[in-house]
Amino acid sequence: MQTRVPGRLVYFATFVGALALVGGFALATFTTSSSQLYAQGDYVSAAGSVAGLTYTSVQLTATTNPAPSAPTGTSSSPQVLATGANNFCANTCVAGDFAIVATYTYTTGFSGAAQFTVQTSAGAASGTDTIYLGQASTAVGGTIVITWDLGSSALTITAVTLTDQQCSSPTSCP
């Protein structure tokens, strides 16, 4: 016996399929062009030297949900890091937006404070932001994850520069 598929189900499946194609096309138009290729097609230059801190990776991905918030540290009072993962937004992050996510690993040898600068050349999402992070009196280990939200529109990334710099003291940068 042959069963009949309801017309509404066919229309709904067609709509979902078309939506998936449009979403895939939007992701496919997110292009890059530069001289250095890193993970997931993101062109970056990572520079800096902070004792006990290692640049680990950068990815082109979606901003997490919930989106990370901006750190509260300033150049005269860097935000204290906690043991484990420390997630920060370099600009204003919205869950689901295109994002550049940079990860640093720090060890028990990292102490004091560091200044992190993210600079992007990506059309309307271009800009520079600096955040200030530091250690408590006892150095701890873990990761620092910095997200730069690029917005929800397709665009072309031409360069990303990540810079970490040791601060002059645990409570003052640079």
C-alpha positions in Angstrom: 0.0 0.0 0.0 1.4 3.4 -1.0 1.3 6.2 1.5 0.7 9.8 0.5 3.1 12.5 1.7 1.1 15.6 2.8 1.6 18.7 0.6 2.5 20.9 3.6 5.4 18.5 4.5 6.8 18.8 0.9 6.6 22.6 1.1 8.2 22.7 4.5 11.1 20.3 3.4 11.6 22.5 0.3 11.8 25.6 2.4 14.3 24.1 4.9 16.4 22.9 2.0 16.4 26.3 0.3 17.3 28.0 3.7 20.2 25.6 4.1 21.5 26.5 0.6 21.3 30.2 1.3 23.1 29.8 4.7 25.8 27.7 3.0 26.2 30.3 0.3 26.6 33.1 2.9 29.3 31.1 4.6 31.0 30.4 1.3 31.3 34.1 0.5 33.4 34.7 3.6 36.8 34.9 1.8 40.4 35.7 2.7 43.5 36.9 0.9 47.0 37.4 2.3 50.4 35.7 2.6 49.9 33.5 5.7 47.3 30.8 6.0 46.3 29.5 9.4 43.5 27.2 10.6 40.2 27.4 8.8 41.3 29.9 6.1 42.1 32.7 8.5 45.1 34.9 7.5 47.0 36.1 10.6 50.2 37.4 11.9 50.9 36.6 15.5 53.7 38.6 17.2 54.9 39.3 20.7 56.8 37.8 23.5 55.4 37.3 27.0 57.3 34.9 29.3 55.2 31.9 30.0 52.6 32.7 27.3 52.3 30.8 24.0 50.2 31.7 21.0 48.3 28.5 20.2 45.9 28.9 17.3 43.4 31.1 15.5 40.2 30.0 13.9 37.4 31.4 11.8 34.2 30.3 13.4 30.9 31.5 14.9 30.7 33.5 18.1 29.7 31.1 20.9 26.4 31.1 22.6 26.4 32.6 25.1 28.8 35.2 23.6 31.9 36.1 25.7 31.9 39.5 27.3 34.5 42.2 27.1 37.1 42.1 29.9 37.0 44.8 32.5 40.8 45.3 32.8 42.5 48.6 32.0 46.1 49.6 31.3 46.5 50.6 35.0 44.5 47.7 36.4 44.6 44.5 34.2 41.8 42.0 34.7 43.0 39.0 36.8 43.0 35.7 35.0 41.6 32.5 36.7 42.8 29.0 36.5 41.5 27.2 33.4 39.8 28.8 30.4 39.4 32.6 30.3 37.1 33.7 27.4 37.0 37.3 26.4 35.5 39.4 23.6 37.8 42.0 22.1 34.9 44.1 20.7 31.1 43.6 21.0 30.2 39.9 20.5 26.9 38.6 19.3 26.2 34.8 19.5 26.3 33.2 16.0 28.2 36.1 14.2 31.3 35.3 12.2 34.3 35.6 14.5 38.1 35.2 14.7 39.0 33.3 17.8 42.6 33.3 19.0 43.8 31.0 21.7 46.9 31.4 23.9 48.1 28.9 26.5 49.8 30.1 29.6 51.8 28.2 32.1 52.6 28.4 35.8 55.6 30.5 34.6 53.4 33.3 33.4 53.1 36.1 36.0 52.5 39.8 35.9 50.3 41.2 33.2 50.0 41.3 29.4 48.5 43.6 26.8 46.7 41.8 23.8 45.9 43.8 20.7 43.7 42.4 17.9 43.7 44.3 14.6 41.6 43.2 11.6 41.3 44.3 8.0 37.9 43.0 7.0 35.8 45.6 5.3 33.2 47.1 7.7 34.6 44.9 10.5 38.1 46.4 10.4 39.5 47.9 13.5 41.8 47.5 16.5 41.0 46.6 20.1 43.4 46.1 23.1 42.6 44.2 26.3 44.6 43.9 29.5 44.9 40.7 31.5 47.1 39.8 34.4 47.9 37.1 37.0 47.1 37.1 40.7 50.0 36.9 43.1 50.3 33.2 42.4 50.7 32.3 38.8 48.2 29.8 37.4 47.9 27.8 34.2 45.2 27.5 31.5 44.1 29.2 28.3 43.1 32.7 27.1 40.5 32.7 24.3 40.0 36.1 22.6 37.0 36.5 20.2 36.8 39.3 17.6 33.2 39.5 16.3 33.1 40.3 12.5 29.3 40.7 12.3 26.7 38.6 10.5 27.4 39.8 6.9 29.7 38.1 4.4 33.0 40.0 4.0 36.6 39.6 2.9 39.3 39.3 5.4 42.6 40.6 4.2 44.7 40.5 7.4 44.5 39.8 11.1 47.3 40.9 13.5 47.5 39.5 17.0 50.1 41.1 19.3 50.8 40.2 23.0 53.1 42.4 25.0 54.5 42.0 28.6 53.4 44.8 30.8 55.8 46.8 32.9 54.4 45.5 36.2 51.6 43.2 37.4 49.3 46.2 37.7 50.3 48.5 34.9 50.6 48.2 31.1 52.6 48.3 28.9 
